[in-house]
Amino acid sequence: MSLDFDPSTYNVCHKGDCISLLAKEFALLQFLYTYRNQSFHREQLLDQVWKMEYPTDRTVDDHIYRLRKKLKVWHDVQIHTIHGYGYSLTIQEQRLLPNFPIADQEIQEHMTGLLKRYHLLGKGKSLMTLAAQQQVLGFEIEPFYHMYLKFILYDLDWFIEDQSFSINDKVYWLLLLHSTLQQDINPTLELWEKVLDAHILSADQQLEIKILNIVDLYIETEQWERAWKQLEETYCIVKDQKMESFELAVQLVKVLLSIVDVNTSDLYIETEMNLLNHMLNHKPYLREVGRYECIKGIWMLLRQSDQFYEGTIAIDQGLEILYVSNHLELYIGSLRQISHLLSKHLPEHSVTQKYNRAYEQACIRYSHSSHAYKIKQMIFQALGAV
């Protein structure tokens, strides 16, 4: 679902069909496509497309109007007006096909194994590509992966509106999504603790929330002692139960905790970062690589004042890896976490303002204010059924 741009002719092609644009139309569309799914003020678009020129806001509106007319031939490419804000471009992804009878059990086992492997490697796009071809390849997506794909694509509407899965089936995913929807993480921590106390999750989900995901919330609420204590228990569980697939994720959380805990020495952080580098060299899983770059950037910004520029580059690279690999939930979650931590430690700095704006744009793009309320109500509904 990509657009191909030819700067020599100002032609743009999509699925074998090409349209011809004027120079500024071409530049505007290329910018919106590069940062698709993000929202921009008219002033931001003027700065990017009409550099060193002095057009009016009406110039952007006129070019958007003409672009929309020319893009009508491509129904999956849309430029949205964000009321009172600006514009955003989206490309509708191919929808997952419905389930159907399995033709061959051996094919089903092989394809399910391939899905699990792509999941481990953090290859979101590969998962989506494989899932979109299930009818041709003759296999059925398991319920877990049906929800997981909706989750990594950050399809909030699906989790709220879908009726094919019960709220109890969704509550684990709803908890994780809830943590991305607001800057203040305290209400989310309280909600997670209520769900853990109620034991409404499956055994695996209960364990993962308790030994891994919740540590991030302890970090952001500055409960250092609680976070370290939980990590100590987590390492024992991961070792005893031979949960090798958790090792990288746990080390990432440990490094982040080391960075933001003011009682941790720079030498300790460097040691843990070197260990994480070594682990990633042997297991360069895309999802973990993206998060590693974000955490490395936080380390440089908060602990290494002489590498401030490099820290920003690392964060931007990490976010880009998560975004282009279709891990949109982790992209939004990382963006929110970066904004939150920098606001605490570098409240007046321009780099903090940069990531605050980026997260605010994501909140507008994905209608966080309305989705947060609905998702919270669904979680409470699951708790009420206990």
N, C-alpha and C positions, 0 to 999 in steps of 0.2 A: 504494500500500500504506500509506495513512495512516489515523489515527484522528482523528475529529472530536469535540471536547469541548464540551458545552453546560453552562456553570456555573450557569445558572438552573434547570435541571432535574436536573443530575447524570447526564444521559444521555451515553453514548459511542456513536458510530456508526462502522461499518466496512463498506465495500462495500454500503451501502444498508440494513444491518441495525443495530438499536440495542439497547443493553442499559441498564438503569437501575441506578445504584450509590448507595450511601450516601456521605455527604459525605467521610469520610476515605478510603474506597475510591477515590472519584473523584480526590481530591488525590494519593493514592499512585500511582495508575495514570498520572495526568498527568505527575507528576515522572519516573517510570521511562520513560515514552514520550519525554519531552523529551530525556532523556539515554540513549536506547536504545543497546544494545550496550556500555554501560558498567556496571561492577559497583559496588555500594554496600554498605558495612557497615550492619548494623541501626541502629547509632548515627547514621549519616549520614541514614538515612531518618527516624528519629525527629526529628532536628533540623530536617529539611525539612518534614515533614508535621504533626508534633505540636509546633509551636513554642509555648513558654511553658507546656507541659503536662509531666506527669511520668509517662508510661506506662512499661511494662517492655518488654524485648526481645520478650516473648511477644505483645505487641500487634501488632508488625510481622508475626510469623509467622501470627497469626490472620487478619489482613487479607489477607495473601498467599494464604492457603488459600481464603478466600472469593472473592477475585478470580479465582483459577484456575478455580474451579467456574463462575463466570459467563462466563469467557472461553473455555470449552470449545467454544462454538459457532463460534469463529474459530480454525481449526487453525493458521493461519500466525502467530498472536500467542501468544507463549509467555513465561512468567516462569520463569527458570532459577534453581535454587539453586546457588550457588558454595560448595562444601563448605568449611566453616571460615572463610567470609568474609562472604557475604551473598546478594544477589539481583541479577539482571540481566534486562532485557526485550529480546526480539528480535522482529523481524517478518521472516518469511521472504520474501525477494525472489522474484519470478517467475523461474523458471529459463529459461536460453536454450534455444530449441528446436533440435533436431538439424538438421544440414545436409540439403539436399534438392536435386534437380535444378533448375537455373535455367530459368525459363520464357522470359525475355526478356533478351538481352545488354545492350540499351540501359538497361533498368531496373537491371540489375546494376551497370553503370558509374556510373549516377547515384547509386545508393544507397551504393556504395563511396566515391564522392566526398563524399557527405554525412557518412559516418562519419569520413573523414579531416578534414573541416572541423570537426566537433564535437570531434575529438581535438585539433586545433590550438587551438581555443578553450577547451579544458579543461573541456568540459561533460560530465562523467561521467554525470549522470542522463539527458541527451539520448541519449548513446551506448547506455545500457541500455534506454531506451524504444524506440529504433529497432531494436536487436538483438532485443528480445522480440517484435517484430512482423514478423520476417523472413518467416515463412510466409505471412502475410496480404499483405504487400507484394511477395512474389515475388522474393527475392534471397537470396544465400548469404553468410554471414559468412566472411571470409577467415581462415585460421589465425592470422595475427598478431593480429587483433582479438578472436578467440575467447580467446586467451591474455591479451591486454591487459585485457579486461573482467574476467577472473578475477583479474588482478593488481591492478587499482585497487580491486576489491571485497575485497581481502586474503583471498582464499579459499585459505588455506594448505593445507587438507586436499585440495583439488582438485589443487594442484601436486604433492603427495606421492603421491596415490592414483591419479590419472588414468593410463590406459594408452594413450590414443589418440594421445598425442604422446610422442616419445622424450625421454630426459633431455637429449640434446644440443639438442633444440628448446627445452627449458625452461631451460637453464643460465643464460642471460642474466637471465631473470626471477628465478631462484633466487638469483643473486648480489645483486640489488637487494633482494629480500625478506630475505636474510640480514643486511643492514645495519640492519634495523629490529628485530632480535630480541634484541639485548643491548646493555648500556650501554658495555662496553669494545669500542671500534671497532678496536683493533689486530689481533685475529685476522681480522676481516673484510678489512682492508687487505691483510694477508698472503695471504689467499685470493684476493682480486681480482688481485693481482700474479701469482700462480701461473697463474690462468686467462689473463691477458693474455699471459704468456710462452709459454703452450701454444698460443695461436692457435686455440682451439676455437670461438670465436664467429664469427658472420658478420662481414663487413668493416664493415658499418654499426654493428653492436653493439660491435665492438672499438673503433671510433673514438669512439663516444659515451661508453663507459666511460672511455677514456683521456683525452679532452679535456674532459670535463664531470663525470661522476659521481664520479670518483676524487678530484677537488679537494675535495669535501666531506669526504672521509676525511682528506686532508692537513690540512684546517683543524682537525678535531677532535683529531688527534694532534699539533697545534701545529708542523707542519712548514711554517712560513711561507715560507721561501725556495723550497722545492719547489713549494708551491702557486702562488706568484707566477710562477715560471718556467713552470709548466704553463699558467697563464692567458695568459701572453704568447704561447706557442705556439698556444694555443686560438684567440685572436683572429685570428692570421694564417690559420689553417686555415678558420675560419668566413668570413673575408673572401674568401680565395682560392677556396673552393668554393661561395661564395654561399649559405651555410647560414643564411638569414635567420630561420628558425624557431628557431634556437638562440640568437639574440641576447639575448632577454629572460632565458632561463635562465642564460646566462653572466654577464650583468650582476648577477643576483641572487646568484650565487656570489661575484662580485667584491666586492659590498657586504658580504656576510657576512664574507669574509676581512678586509676593511678594518676592520670593527668589532672583531673578536677579536684581530687582530694588534696587540700593544701598541706597535709601532713606527710605526703609522699615525696621522697627525694627525686631529684632529676636523674641520678644514677640508676635508681630502681626503675624509673620509667624507661630509660634507654635500654636497660637489660630486657625488660618485658617487650619492648618494641622490636628489639633484635630477634627475640624468640618468635614473635608474630611474623616477622619477615621470613624467617626460616620455614615456618609452617606453610606460609603462602607460596613459597618457592616450590614446595612439594605438592601442595594442593591449591592451585591458583583458581579457586572457584569464583566466578564472576561476581556473584552477589557479595561475597566476603571481601573481594578486592575493592569493590566500590565503597563499602563501608570503611575499609581500612584507610583509603585515601581521605575520606571525610575526617576520621579520627586523627590521622597524621596531621591534617591541616589544623585541627583544633589544638593539637600539641604544639605546633609551631606558633600559633597565634597567642596561646596562653602562657607558654613556658619559654619560648625562644624568640625574643624581641628582634633579634637580628635576621630572622627568617620570616618576617611578616608577609612579605609579598609571596614567598614560596608557599606559605600556609594557605593563602587565598587560592592560589593555583591548584593546590592539592584538593581542597574542598570542592572547587568547581569541577575538577576532573572526576572526583568520586561521585558527585551528584550526576554528572553526565553519564557515567558508566551505569548507574542505577536506572537512569531514565531511558537510555537507548536500549537497555536489555529488558525493558518492559516490567521492571520491578517498581511500578509507580507507587505502591503503598510504602515501600522502603524508602523511595525517593522523597515522598512527602514527609514521612516520619523522620528521616535524617535531616531534612530541611528545617522541620519544626524544632528538633533537638539542637541543631546548630544555632538557630535563632535564639532559643531559650538560654543556652549556656553562655553565648556571647553577650546576651543582654544582662546576665548576672555579673560577668567578669569584665566586660568591656562596654559598659552601657552607653557611653557617649561617642564611641568610635564609629567612623564612617563605614567600616567593614560590617559592623553590627547592623547598621541601618540598611546596608545592602541586602543582607539575608533576612532581615525583618520584612523588607518590602517584598522579597521573593516569596516568603511564606504567606504574607497578606494576599498576594496575587493568587496563590494556590487556594487560599481560603475562599476567595471570591469565585475562582474558576470552578471549584467543586462544591460550592454552596455549603460550606462547613456549618454555618450557624443553624440552618434548618436540619441538616443531616445529623448533627451532634445530638439534638434533642430527640429525634426519632430513634436513633440507635440506642441512646440511653434508656428510652422507654421500653424498647424491645428486651434489653438486658434485664431490666426490672421485672418485665413480664415473665421472663424465664425464672427469675428468682422467686416470684410469687407463686409459681407452679410447684415449688418444692413442698 
